[in-house]
Amino acid sequence: MACTPRRAHGAPRKANSSRAASCRCTSASTSPKALLGETLPDYKTVSKTLHEDDAIRLWTLDDEVVIASIKTKMHAISPDVAEGLALAVDIAEKDYQAVVVWSGDEPFSAGADLQAMLPAFMIAGVSAIEGAEQELQNTMLRLRYANVPVVSAIRGLALGGGCELAVHSARRVVHMESYIGLVEVGVGLVPGAGGLAYIARRAAENIGHVHLQGRAALPDRRLLPPLPWPRWAPARSSRASWATCWRATSSCRTRTNCCSSP
């Protein structure tokens, strides 16, 4: 802020107190600068829409990437959302280079939409749920084996079906404050979109990758403290013969015969 005194030509200078009162103050704008991303247009309406319904919006910002924004409550994965995700892959494989699952606000996805499956369950019972689960599994496999990369941009909760959607994607970009997991067991359900099998497979692949890089996936047993030698076992000098006996006879487990205490 700059202060310029106003004084008539030839007039004597006034005291400091009166001069401060007759200042003409000029100042620049004091509003803070907008942060990166604050001035962007609303993601719900911006750019070119490729497909939109009550469950999902498919759009593109640069004519290179298809962005799938889920619109359901808590971004739950309903049958309509699953169809929209499969459609996003179909569109991207024809004219685009990738698919990004991003909804612009939290959460990423709170899981499968159980409320949407309830009417079918009330009419047809478990058979209707099995059909919906099969369609959801097919959608996850469609994302996994798409001919274009599928990226999940995660912020907030990614639970149940949201977690399965993330692990079936080729890549994940995750905000620091995100919570990811299969929580269906808390309501007595088993994850049904293939997440259990695929997470186990990915864990096995990661273990193999770690071994190929020459790094131990688990702590080296040689670095662990030695286990105490059982007092009922033979002396350490005869450990080899005792171990052979243990493998050869089941009666060793009851500490009898050759493995019994001397």
C-alpha positions in Angstrom: 0.0 0.0 0.0 1.3 3.5 -0.9 0.2 6.7 0.8 0.6 10.1 -1.0 0.0 13.3 1.0 -2.4 15.9 -0.4 -1.2 19.4 0.1 -2.0 22.6 -1.8 0.8 24.4 -3.6 2.6 26.7 -1.3 0.7 25.6 1.8 2.8 24.9 4.9 3.3 21.3 5.9 1.0 20.0 8.6 1.7 17.9 11.6 2.3 14.3 11.2 -1.1 13.4 12.7 -3.1 15.6 10.3 -1.0 14.5 7.4 -1.8 10.8 8.0 -5.5 11.7 8.0 -5.3 13.5 4.6 -3.5 10.7 2.8 -4.8 9.4 -0.4 -4.1 5.7 -0.3 -3.8 3.6 -3.3 -3.4 -0.2 -3.1 -3.3 -3.2 -5.4 -5.8 -5.9 -5.2 -5.4 -7.8 -2.0 -7.4 -11.0 -3.0 -5.3 -14.2 -2.9 -4.2 -15.8 -6.1 -6.2 -18.8 -7.2 -4.5 -22.1 -6.7 -3.8 -24.5 -9.5 -7.0 -26.1 -10.6 -9.4 -23.8 -8.7 -10.4 -21.9 -11.9 -11.1 -25.0 -14.0 -14.6 -25.4 -15.3 -17.0 -27.9 -13.8 -16.0 -31.4 -14.7 -19.7 -32.4 -14.9 -20.3 -30.2 -18.0 -16.9 -29.3 -19.4 -15.6 -30.4 -22.8 -17.1 -32.9 -25.3 -19.5 -35.5 -24.0 -19.2 -38.9 -25.7 -22.0 -40.6 -23.7 -24.0 -39.7 -20.7 -26.9 -41.1 -18.6 -28.0 -41.1 -15.0 -25.1 -43.4 -14.0 -22.0 -42.3 -15.8 -20.6 -39.6 -18.1 -18.0 -40.4 -20.8 -16.1 -37.4 -22.1 -12.8 -36.2 -23.4 -10.7 -33.2 -22.7 -8.1 -33.5 -25.5 -9.5 -35.9 -28.0 -7.0 -38.5 -26.8 -8.2 -39.9 -23.5 -11.7 -41.1 -22.6 -12.6 -40.0 -19.1 -15.3 -42.0 -17.2 -17.0 -40.0 -14.4 -19.3 -42.0 -12.2 -22.5 -40.1 -11.2 -24.2 -42.5 -8.8 -24.5 -41.9 -5.1 -21.1 -42.5 -3.4 -20.1 -43.5 -7.0 -21.4 -47.0 -6.4 -21.0 -49.4 -9.2 -24.4 -50.3 -10.4 -25.2 -52.4 -13.5 -25.6 -49.2 -15.5 -22.1 -48.0 -14.3 -20.7 -51.4 -15.4 -22.2 -51.0 -18.8 -20.8 -47.5 -19.1 -17.3 -48.6 -18.2 -17.4 -51.3 -20.8 -18.7 -48.8 -23.3 -15.8 -46.5 -22.4 -13.3 -49.2 -23.3 -15.1 -49.9 -26.6 -15.0 -46.2 -27.6 -11.4 -45.8 -26.6 -10.2 -48.8 -28.5 -11.8 -47.4 -31.7 -10.7 -43.7 -31.6 -8.7 -42.9 -28.4 -5.5 -43.9 -26.6 -6.6 -44.6 -23.0 -9.3 -44.6 -20.4 -9.2 -42.8 -17.1 -11.7 -43.5 -14.4 -12.1 -40.2 -12.5 -15.1 -38.6 -11.0 -13.8 -35.3 -9.9 -14.9 -35.6 -6.3 -14.7 -38.1 -3.4 -15.1 -40.9 -3.0 -13.6 -42.9 -5.9 -16.2 -45.6 -5.4 -17.8 -47.1 -2.3 -18.4 -50.5 -4.0 -21.1 -52.3 -5.7 -24.6 -50.8 -5.6 -26.5 -53.3 -3.4 -29.6 -51.2 -3.5 -29.8 -51.5 -7.2 -29.7 -55.3 -7.0 -32.3 -55.5 -4.2 -35.4 -55.5 -6.5 -34.1 -58.3 -8.7 -33.2 -60.3 -5.6 -36.7 -59.8 -4.2 -38.3 -61.1 -7.4 -35.9 -63.9 -8.6 -33.8 -64.6 -5.5 -30.1 -65.6 -5.7 -30.2 -66.4 -9.4 -30.7 -62.7 -10.2 -27.7 -61.8 -8.1 -25.6 -64.4 -9.8 -26.4 -62.8 -13.2 -25.5 -59.3 -11.9 -22.2 -60.6 -10.4 -21.3 -62.3 -13.7 -21.9 -59.1 -15.6 -19.7 -57.2 -13.1 -16.9 -59.8 -13.5 -17.1 -59.5 -17.2 -16.7 -55.8 -17.0 -13.7 -56.1 -14.8 -12.1 -58.5 -17.2 -12.9 -56.1 -20.1 -11.0 -53.4 -18.3 -8.1 -55.7 -17.4 -7.6 -57.0 -21.0 -8.5 -53.8 -22.9 -6.3 -52.9 -25.8 -5.7 -49.4 -24.4 -4.4 -48.6 -20.9 -7.0 -48.1 -18.2 -6.0 -45.8 -15.3 -7.9 -45.4 -12.0 -7.4 -41.9 -10.5 -8.3 -42.6 -6.8 -9.1 -40.1 -4.1 -11.0 -41.0 -0.9 -12.7 -44.4 -0.5 -12.1 -47.2 -2.9 -13.9 -50.1 -1.2 -15.3 -53.4 -2.3 -16.1 -53.1 -6.0 -14.1 -49.8 -6.1 -11.0 -51.6 -4.9 -11.6 -54.4 -7.5 -12.0 -51.8 -10.2 -8.7 -50.3 -9.1 -6.7 -53.5 -9.1 -8.1 -54.5 -12.5 -6.8 -51.3 -14.0 -3.5 -51.2 -15.7 -2.3 -48.3 -13.5 -3.4 -46.4 -10.4 -2.8 -42.8 -9.4 -3.7 -42.5 -5.7 -4.2 -39.5 -3.5 -2.4 -39.6 -0.2 -5.7 -39.5 1.8 -7.2 -42.7 0.2 -8.5 -45.8 1.8 -8.6 -49.0 -0.3 -9.8 -52.5 0.6 -12.2 -55.3 0.3 -14.7 -54.7 3.1 -17.6 -56.9 2.1 -16.9 -59.4 4.8 -18.0 -56.8 7.3 -21.6 -57.2 6.0 -21.3 -61.0 5.5 -20.5 -61.0 1.8 -17.6 -62.2 -0.3 -16.1 -59.9 -3.0 -17.8 -61.0 -6.2 -16.1 -59.1 -9.0 -13.0 -61.2 -9.2 -10.9 -59.1 -6.8 -9.9 -61.9 -4.5 -8.5 -64.1 -7.2 -6.8 -61.2 -9.0 -5.2 -59.7 -5.9 -3.8 -63.2 -5.0 -2.4 -63.4 -8.5 -0.8 -60.0 -8.4 0.8 -60.8 -5.0 2.3 -63.9 -6.5 3.6 -62.0 -9.5 5.1 -59.4 -7.3 6.9 -62.0 -5.2 8.3 -63.5 -8.4 9.4 -60.1 -9.7 11.2 -59.4 -6.4 13.1 -62.7 -6.6 14.0 -62.0 -10.2 15.6 -58.7 -9.1 17.7 -60.5 -6.6 15.9 -59.1 -3.5 14.4 -61.2 -0.8 10.7 -61.0 -0.6 10.7 -62.2 3.0 13.3 -61.8 5.7 16.4 -64.0 5.3 16.2 -66.9 7.8 19.9 -66.6 8.4 19.3 -63.1 9.8 16.7 -64.3 12.3 17.6 -65.5 15.8 18.1 -69.2 16.0 15.2 -71.3 17.5 16.0 -73.0 20.8 16.9 -76.7 20.3 14.2 -78.9 21.9 15.3 -80.6 25.1 13.6 -83.8 24.1 15.4 -84.0 20.7 18.7 -85.8 20.1 22.0 -84.1 20.6 23.0 -81.5 17.9 25.7 -83.9 16.7 23.0 -86.3 15.6 20.7 -83.6 14.1 20.9 -84.9 10.6 19.9 -88.5 11.4 17.1 -87.2 13.7 15.8 -85.0 10.9 15.8 -87.9 8.5 13.9 -90.0 11.0 11.4 -87.2 11.4 10.7 -87.0 7.7 10.5 -90.8 7.3 8.1 -91.8 10.1 4.9 -90.2 11.2 5.5 -91.6 14.7 8.2 -89.0 15.2 5.5 -86.4 15.7 4.5 -88.1 18.9 8.2 -88.3 20.1 8.3 -92.1 20.0 10.6 -94.6 18.5 13.9 -93.2 17.0 12.9 -89.6 17.7 12.0 -90.1 21.4 13.9 -88.4 24.1 17.1 -90.3 25.2 
